[in-house]
């Protein structure tokens, strides 16, 4: 079963939220994740920013746990660049 979604961006109210394409239902959603970037029907990045901050918060907590286990600072920096900074920089130019 394939996932088919559509995001409709308009200033008008939408009366129908399910499209039919051949025998397959296409569900209309308010946001969808594509290649790691959450796209929203309002053309804002609030949902994407919230997802990125939540993920980075979890990874910073992991760094705290590693620091409490006496992992050297240089290795903590490597883990930070690999896990948190890479996520923050992904799709930044978009």
N, C-alpha and C positions, 0 to 999 in steps of 0.2 A: 504494500500500500504506500503510495507516494504522498508526501505532504505538499499540498497546494494551498497557498495563501495569497491574498491580494491586499494591498494597502491602498486606500483611496484617499487622496488629499484634495480637499475642496472646502470652500467656505459655505457650501450649501448643505442642508440636512440630507442624510441618506435614508431612504425609506426601506431599501432591501439590502440585507447583509449577507446573502448567500447567492453565489453565481453558479450556474450549471455549465460546465464545459464538457460536451459529449455526455457520457454517463457518469462523469466524475464531479463530485461537489467541490467547489472552490470556496473556502471560508474566508470571509473578510475579517481582518484583525486590526487592532489599533497600533500594534507594533510587532516587528519580526526581527529575528537575528539573522544577518547575512554576513558570512565571512568574519564573524566575531564582532561585528558592529551592529548595535540595535538601532534599527530604523523605525521612526515613529510617524504616524499619519499627520501630526501637527508640525512636522519638519523641525522639531526640537530634539535635543540630545539629553534631556533630563533622565530618561530611562537608561540610556547607554552610560551616562556618567555615574548614575547610581550603581549599575552593575560593575563597572570598573572599580569604583571606590570600595565596594563590598569585597571584591576579589583581592584588591591590594591590601585591604585591612586584614584579611585572613592571612595573607602572605607575610605581612609585617608581624603578626602574632607568631607565625612560625619562626621568624627571625629572632623574636624575643625568647622563644623556647630554646632555640639553638644557642643563643647567647648565655642563657642560664645553664646550659650544658658545657660551658667553657670552650665553645668553638672559637678559634682565633678570628680576630677582626678582619683580616684579609680574606678569609674564606666566607665570612658573613657578607662582605662586600660583593664577592662573586655570586653568592646566592641571591642577594638583593638585585643585582643587575640582571641575573637570569630570570628571576621570578616576578619581581615587582616592576622594575624599570622597563623591561621589555614590554610588559602589558600596558604601561602608561604610554609608551612611544608607538604602539601599534596603531596604525591608521591615523596618526596625529596630523599628517599633512592634509587630510581630507577636509 
